[in-house]
Amino acid sequence: MLRLVKAEFGKGTPVPLTCFPRTAAPDSPRLTLVVADPAWEWRGRDEIAERVANWTRERESSPRLYPASLVWCVRKPGRELRESVALSLAWQRVAGKIAQGAPGDDIAEADRADVRTRTPTRRSGTRCGAAIATWS
């Protein structure tokens, strides 16, 4: 799932991207998109919110020079992201089986077209943005 989330955010991003930082995000005057680990869940007033606030104010032990340059993306509460990724991977497997001819010729063209619409080539079917809360 980490690979899919990173790929989703990395597509056409005109700003620097930092994915899944372990200690701190970079301190730069340029706007930076910081994508938190998908295991983190944004609830507002918990350990994750405190960690994001601390990392926004400080980098390691020194005050951050450019705290407003960070845009944080943290997963919303719930299973929406996990379910979206699982559904996308399942449709990709179905499309792969059809491309290999595994089910045979008994699949209608309308069903093949339906599978193609559910498995875009750019992997945008994961819809990570729908399951991510952005906070800056």
ChimeraX commands (.cxc) that place a marker at each C-alpha (Angstrom):
marker #1 position 0.00,0.00,0.00 radius 0.5
marker #1 position 2.91,2.37,0.67 radius 0.5
marker #1 position 4.02,2.03,-2.94 radius 0.5
marker #1 position 0.54,2.84,-4.28 radius 0.5
marker #1 position 0.07,5.87,-2.04 radius 0.5
marker #1 position 3.50,7.21,-2.98 radius 0.5
marker #1 position 2.79,6.67,-6.68 radius 0.5
marker #1 position -0.61,8.37,-6.41 radius 0.5
marker #1 position 0.84,11.48,-4.80 radius 0.5
marker #1 position 3.92,11.49,-7.03 radius 0.5
marker #1 position 1.95,11.76,-10.29 radius 0.5
marker #1 position 2.45,15.20,-11.79 radius 0.5
marker #1 position 3.37,16.81,-8.47 radius 0.5
marker #1 position 4.97,20.20,-9.20 radius 0.5
marker #1 position 6.16,20.56,-5.59 radius 0.5
marker #1 position 8.78,18.52,-3.72 radius 0.5
marker #1 position 7.33,15.41,-2.13 radius 0.5
marker #1 position 8.39,13.80,1.15 radius 0.5
marker #1 position 6.76,10.44,1.79 radius 0.5
marker #1 position 6.48,8.70,5.13 radius 0.5
marker #1 position 9.09,10.64,7.16 radius 0.5
marker #1 position 10.42,8.81,10.21 radius 0.5
marker #1 position 11.94,11.73,12.11 radius 0.5
marker #1 position 11.27,15.07,10.41 radius 0.5
marker #1 position 10.39,16.72,7.12 radius 0.5
marker #1 position 12.99,18.89,5.37 radius 0.5
marker #1 position 13.27,22.59,6.20 radius 0.5
marker #1 position 13.12,24.48,2.93 radius 0.5
marker #1 position 11.58,27.75,1.73 radius 0.5
marker #1 position 9.86,25.81,-1.09 radius 0.5
marker #1 position 6.39,24.42,-0.54 radius 0.5
marker #1 position 6.73,20.72,0.35 radius 0.5
marker #1 position 4.02,18.08,0.37 radius 0.5
marker #1 position 4.54,15.71,3.29 radius 0.5
marker #1 position 2.60,12.46,2.94 radius 0.5
marker #1 position 2.34,10.66,6.27 radius 0.5
marker #1 position 2.53,6.90,6.59 radius 0.5
marker #1 position -0.88,5.38,5.71 radius 0.5
marker #1 position -0.84,3.68,9.11 radius 0.5
marker #1 position -1.23,7.13,10.70 radius 0.5
marker #1 position -4.83,8.20,11.18 radius 0.5
marker #1 position -5.83,11.84,11.63 radius 0.5
marker #1 position -8.18,12.26,14.60 radius 0.5
marker #1 position -7.35,15.87,15.47 radius 0.5
marker #1 position -6.13,15.88,19.07 radius 0.5
marker #1 position -3.99,12.79,19.49 radius 0.5
marker #1 position -0.39,11.62,19.25 radius 0.5
marker #1 position -0.33,12.00,15.44 radius 0.5
marker #1 position -1.60,15.59,15.60 radius 0.5
marker #1 position 1.00,16.39,18.25 radius 0.5
marker #1 position 3.77,14.83,16.14 radius 0.5
marker #1 position 2.70,16.81,13.06 radius 0.5
marker #1 position 2.53,20.04,15.08 radius 0.5
marker #1 position 5.97,19.42,16.61 radius 0.5
marker #1 position 7.53,18.55,13.25 radius 0.5
marker #1 position 5.95,21.69,11.76 radius 0.5
marker #1 position 7.46,23.90,14.49 radius 0.5
marker #1 position 10.84,22.16,14.81 radius 0.5
marker #1 position 13.25,20.09,12.76 radius 0.5
marker #1 position 14.96,17.69,15.12 radius 0.5
marker #1 position 16.11,19.97,17.98 radius 0.5
marker #1 position 16.14,23.38,16.29 radius 0.5
marker #1 position 13.25,25.71,15.40 radius 0.5
marker #1 position 12.10,25.40,11.80 radius 0.5
marker #1 position 12.91,28.41,9.61 radius 0.5
marker #1 position 10.04,27.77,7.18 radius 0.5
marker #1 position 7.16,26.09,9.04 radius 0.5
marker #1 position 4.55,27.39,6.58 radius 0.5
marker #1 position 6.23,25.58,3.69 radius 0.5
marker #1 position 4.89,22.19,4.81 radius 0.5
marker #1 position 1.56,20.80,3.62 radius 0.5
marker #1 position 0.72,17.62,5.54 radius 0.5
marker #1 position -1.40,14.81,4.13 radius 0.5
marker #1 position -2.63,12.30,6.70 radius 0.5
marker #1 position -5.17,9.51,6.26 radius 0.5
marker #1 position -8.72,10.15,7.44 radius 0.5
marker #1 position -10.11,7.85,10.16 radius 0.5
marker #1 position -11.71,4.68,8.93 radius 0.5
marker #1 position -11.02,2.00,6.37 radius 0.5
marker #1 position -11.77,4.01,3.22 radius 0.5
marker #1 position -8.15,4.16,1.99 radius 0.5
marker #1 position -7.44,0.48,2.66 radius 0.5
marker #1 position -10.71,-0.59,0.98 radius 0.5
marker #1 position -10.08,1.68,-2.00 radius 0.5
marker #1 position -6.59,0.26,-2.54 radius 0.5
marker #1 position -7.82,-3.34,-2.12 radius 0.5
marker #1 position -10.62,-2.76,-4.65 radius 0.5
marker #1 position -8.22,-1.19,-7.13 radius 0.5
marker #1 position -5.77,-4.10,-6.80 radius 0.5
marker #1 position -8.59,-6.61,-7.26 radius 0.5
marker #1 position -9.75,-4.92,-10.48 radius 0.5
marker #1 position -6.17,-4.86,-11.73 radius 0.5
marker #1 position -5.94,-8.64,-11.15 radius 0.5
marker #1 position -9.23,-9.18,-13.02 radius 0.5
marker #1 position -7.96,-7.08,-15.94 radius 0.5
marker #1 position -4.72,-9.03,-15.97 radius 0.5
marker #1 position -6.56,-12.36,-16.07 radius 0.5
marker #1 position -8.75,-11.16,-18.93 radius 0.5
marker #1 position -5.69,-9.89,-20.83 radius 0.5
marker #1 position -4.09,-13.33,-20.45 radius 0.5
marker #1 position -7.26,-14.98,-21.69 radius 0.5
marker #1 position -7.76,-16.96,-18.46 radius 0.5
marker #1 position -11.58,-16.78,-18.32 radius 0.5
marker #1 position -11.87,-17.77,-21.98 radius 0.5
marker #1 position -13.94,-16.14,-24.71 radius 0.5
marker #1 position -17.22,-16.23,-22.80 radius 0.5
marker #1 position -16.89,-12.68,-21.45 radius 0.5
marker #1 position -19.11,-10.13,-23.18 radius 0.5
marker #1 position -17.49,-7.04,-24.68 radius 0.5
marker #1 position -19.60,-4.84,-22.37 radius 0.5
marker #1 position -18.09,-6.63,-19.36 radius 0.5
marker #1 position -14.58,-6.20,-20.78 radius 0.5
marker #1 position -15.26,-2.47,-21.24 radius 0.5
marker #1 position -16.52,-2.26,-17.66 radius 0.5
marker #1 position -13.28,-3.82,-16.39 radius 0.5
marker #1 position -11.23,-1.39,-18.50 radius 0.5
marker #1 position -13.05,1.61,-16.98 radius 0.5
marker #1 position -12.42,0.28,-13.46 radius 0.5
marker #1 position -8.68,-0.19,-14.06 radius 0.5
marker #1 position -7.21,3.02,-15.47 radius 0.5
marker #1 position -3.67,2.75,-16.78 radius 0.5
marker #1 position -2.43,5.54,-14.51 radius 0.5
marker #1 position -3.58,3.75,-11.34 radius 0.5
marker #1 position -5.83,6.69,-10.46 radius 0.5
marker #1 position -8.44,4.14,-9.45 radius 0.5
marker #1 position -7.01,4.06,-5.94 radius 0.5
marker #1 position -8.55,7.47,-5.28 radius 0.5
marker #1 position -6.13,8.15,-2.44 radius 0.5
marker #1 position -7.19,11.77,-2.33 radius 0.5
marker #1 position -10.68,10.75,-1.23 radius 0.5
marker #1 position -9.27,9.08,1.84 radius 0.5
marker #1 position -6.64,11.63,2.83 radius 0.5
marker #1 position -7.10,14.63,5.10 radius 0.5
marker #1 position -4.85,17.55,4.17 radius 0.5
marker #1 position -3.66,19.82,6.93 radius 0.5
marker #1 position -1.18,22.65,6.80 radius 0.5
marker link #1:1,2 radius 0.2
marker link #1:2,3 radius 0.2
marker link #1:3,4 radius 0.2
marker link #1:4,5 radius 0.2
marker link #1:5,6 radius 0.2
marker link #1:6,7 radius 0.2
marker link #1:7,8 radius 0.2
marker link #1:8,9 radius 0.2
marker link #1:9,10 radius 0.2
marker link #1:10,11 radius 0.2
marker link #1:11,12 radius 0.2
marker link #1:12,13 radius 0.2
marker link #1:13,14 radius 0.2
marker link #1:14,15 radius 0.2
marker link #1:15,16 radius 0.2
marker link #1:16,17 radius 0.2
marker link #1:17,18 radius 0.2
marker link #1:18,19 radius 0.2
marker link #1:19,20 radius 0.2
marker link #1:20,21 radius 0.2
marker link #1:21,22 radius 0.2
marker link #1:22,23 radius 0.2
marker link #1:23,24 radius 0.2
marker link #1:24,25 radius 0.2
marker link #1:25,26 radius 0.2
marker link #1:26,27 radius 0.2
marker link #1:27,28 radius 0.2
marker link #1:28,29 radius 0.2
marker link #1:29,30 radius 0.2
marker link #1:30,31 radius 0.2
marker link #1:31,32 radius 0.2
marker link #1:32,33 radius 0.2
marker link #1:33,34 radius 0.2
marker link #1:34,35 radius 0.2
marker link #1:35,36 radius 0.2
marker link #1:36,37 radius 0.2
marker link #1:37,38 radius 0.2
marker link #1:38,39 radius 0.2
marker link #1:39,40 radius 0.2
marker link #1:40,41 radius 0.2
marker link #1:41,42 radius 0.2
marker link #1:42,43 radius 0.2
marker link #1:43,44 radius 0.2
marker link #1:44,45 radius 0.2
marker link #1:45,46 radius 0.2
marker link #1:46,47 radius 0.2
marker link #1:47,48 radius 0.2
marker link #1:48,49 radius 0.2
marker link #1:49,50 radius 0.2
marker link #1:50,51 radius 0.2
marker link #1:51,52 radius 0.2
marker link #1:52,53 radius 0.2
marker link #1:53,54 radius 0.2
marker link #1:54,55 radius 0.2
marker link #1:55,56 radius 0.2
marker link #1:56,57 radius 0.2
marker link #1:57,58 radius 0.2
marker link #1:58,59 radius 0.2
marker link #1:59,60 radius 0.2
marker link #1:60,61 radius 0.2
marker link #1:61,62 radius 0.2
marker link #1:62,63 radius 0.2
marker link #1:63,64 radius 0.2
marker link #1:64,65 radius 0.2
marker link #1:65,66 radius 0.2
marker link #1:66,67 radius 0.2
marker link #1:67,68 radius 0.2
marker link #1:68,69 radius 0.2
marker link #1:69,70 radius 0.2
marker link #1:70,71 radius 0.2
marker link #1:71,72 radius 0.2
marker link #1:72,73 radius 0.2
marker link #1:73,74 radius 0.2
marker link #1:74,75 radius 0.2
marker link #1:75,76 radius 0.2
marker link #1:76,77 radius 0.2
marker link #1:77,78 radius 0.2
marker link #1:78,79 radius 0.2
marker link #1:79,80 radius 0.2
marker link #1:80,81 radius 0.2
marker link #1:81,82 radius 0.2
marker link #1:82,83 radius 0.2
marker link #1:83,84 radius 0.2
marker link #1:84,85 radius 0.2
marker link #1:85,86 radius 0.2
marker link #1:86,87 radius 0.2
marker link #1:87,88 radius 0.2
marker link #1:88,89 radius 0.2
marker link #1:89,90 radius 0.2
marker link #1:90,91 radius 0.2
marker link #1:91,92 radius 0.2
marker link #1:92,93 radius 0.2
marker link #1:93,94 radius 0.2
marker link #1:94,95 radius 0.2
marker link #1:95,96 radius 0.2
marker link #1:96,97 radius 0.2
marker link #1:97,98 radius 0.2
marker link #1:98,99 radius 0.2
marker link #1:99,100 radius 0.2
marker link #1:100,101 radius 0.2
marker link #1:101,102 radius 0.2
marker link #1:102,103 radius 0.2
marker link #1:103,104 radius 0.2
marker link #1:104,105 radius 0.2
marker link #1:105,106 radius 0.2
marker link #1:106,107 radius 0.2
marker link #1:107,108 radius 0.2
marker link #1:108,109 radius 0.2
marker link #1:109,110 radius 0.2
marker link #1:110,111 radius 0.2
marker link #1:111,112 radius 0.2
marker link #1:112,113 radius 0.2
marker link #1:113,114 radius 0.2
marker link #1:114,115 radius 0.2
marker link #1:115,116 radius 0.2
marker link #1:116,117 radius 0.2
marker link #1:117,118 radius 0.2
marker link #1:118,119 radius 0.2
marker link #1:119,120 radius 0.2
marker link #1:120,121 radius 0.2
marker link #1:121,122 radius 0.2
marker link #1:122,123 radius 0.2
marker link #1:123,124 radius 0.2
marker link #1:124,125 radius 0.2
marker link #1:125,126 radius 0.2
marker link #1:126,127 radius 0.2
marker link #1:127,128 radius 0.2
marker link #1:128,129 radius 0.2
marker link #1:129,130 radius 0.2
marker link #1:130,131 radius 0.2
marker link #1:131,132 radius 0.2
marker link #1:132,133 radius 0.2
marker link #1:133,134 radius 0.2
marker link #1:134,135 radius 0.2
marker link #1:135,136 radius 0.2
view
